[in-house]
Amino acid sequence: MINLFYEESYWGHTNNMNGPKKVVTNLLASLEQEGIPYAVNVEQYERNLLLQYDWAGHVKHSELTLENCVIGPQIWLFDQHTNELKENPHYYKSIIAPSQWVKDLFVGKFGYPEEKISIWPVGIELPEVERGEDYDCLIYFKRRSSEELEQVISFLNQRGITYKLLKYGSYKPEQVNELSSKSKCCFLLNGTESQGIAVQEIMATGTPMFVWDVFEWNDQGEQWRVPATSVPFWDDMCGERFVPADPGMDHLVMQDKFDTFYSRIDSYNPRKYVEDNLSYKASVKTLMEIFDVT
């Protein structure tokens, strides 16, 4: 029912898991779970999903049937060859953004037609884990300052809260489930996420989240600054979020929010949120809707 186009060279000839590789891995698993036939790198079915739009993807795009071609989510808008997509929206059915703030970047900063941008997060596995409480808090750390990390560790130590650290780029994929399922909660200290697959994998183990959030993406400078977040998929059932607003008062606000969060930690159900919105089943349903298959 769907043709997938991607190249393994896109994720850098590595055996380690990374974002682009995880998107493909989880997509294949979700299609298989839901019984959706697919072909890889051949136009066998009616619908084309061009997952990667680098230069090789740009060339491949020119060879495909265009009217039913969906492109993304692995697309870097700052590459010159993406101009063709903006200038020729009739060349494709839709472009995929992995979350709302990324869609806002496409539309607000690059001028893509809003109706041509669809939001699709890749599916998250619902693991079979046995929850325990070997320690109190898992710190997930990615693209934030060492000073902020030291602040979090000091904050937890002052409360007698035991912790373990999961640092982006320094752990094996299986450690996400192993560590989060044995923790009462997760303190999330990371930068902006276009989807946040690892974060959602922690949520899928049923681990309540306390998020020291960010409020904008400015990786490419002032011209491209847009509102953004560490948790683009979120609901109150997942935990609590703290967004800095006043440098003079932020530490007190964060303390109050965390204490409230920790006191009602058993009331959250992040796994249910993932099951309803981000599971393999939910993800495939969204993808098929983008292709107008219901």
C-alpha positions, 0 to 999 in steps of 0.5 A: 500500500505504500512505497518507502524511500530512504538510504541507510547512508543518511544516518552515517554508516553507524550501527548506533541508534540515532534519530533518522535511523530510529524513524525508519526502524519504528516506521517499519515496525509500526507498518508490520504491526498494523498489517500495511504492505510496503515496498522499499526503494521501489515504486510498487504501490500507489503511494510514495513516502520519501523519508529523506530529502537530502540531495539524493532524495531530491534526485529520487523525487524527480523520478517518482509519481508526484501527485501522491508523494509525501516528503519527510520528516527528514528534511533540512530547509536550509539546503538550497535544493529544498527551494524547489519544494517551496516554489512548486507545491504541486510537485508533492501531496504533502510535506511532513513536519514531526510536530506543530512548532516545526510546521510553524517554522515551515510556514511562518519562516520559509513561506510554505503553504500551510495546507501542504504541511502535515504533522506526523510523529513516528510511532513509539513502541509500548514496551512490556516493562515491570515497573519498580522503584530502585531509585527516585529520579532519572535525569535525561540530559540533552543539549543543555548547559553543564551549569543547569545540570549541576543546578538540577543535581543540587536541587535533588540532593537538597531534597534527598532524592536519589537519581541516575543520569541518562546523557544523550549520546552516552547510553545504549538504546535498551538503557532507556527502558531499563532505567526509566522503568526502575525510577519513580519519575524523570527530570527532563533537562533537554533542548528543543525537540522536533519530536522527542523520540527518546523522551516519548520512550521514557513516557511509554514506560509509565514514568511521570515527567517533570520538564524544565522546558525551553520556549524557543528555537534559535539554532540558526540565529535571530532571523529563524527564531520561533516558539518551540519546546522540549516536549512537542507532544504533551498533556497534563497526564504526562507530568508537569512543565516548568517554563522559565519566565523571570530570572529572579523568581524562576528557581522558586517557581520551579521548586514549587512546581516540582514539589507539587509534582512529586507529591502527586506522582501516582496521579500521572499516566504518560503511557496512556498518553503515548498509547492514545497519541503516539503508539504504532497504531496511532502513528500509522492511522495519522500517516494513512490519513495524510494519504487520504486513506481512512 
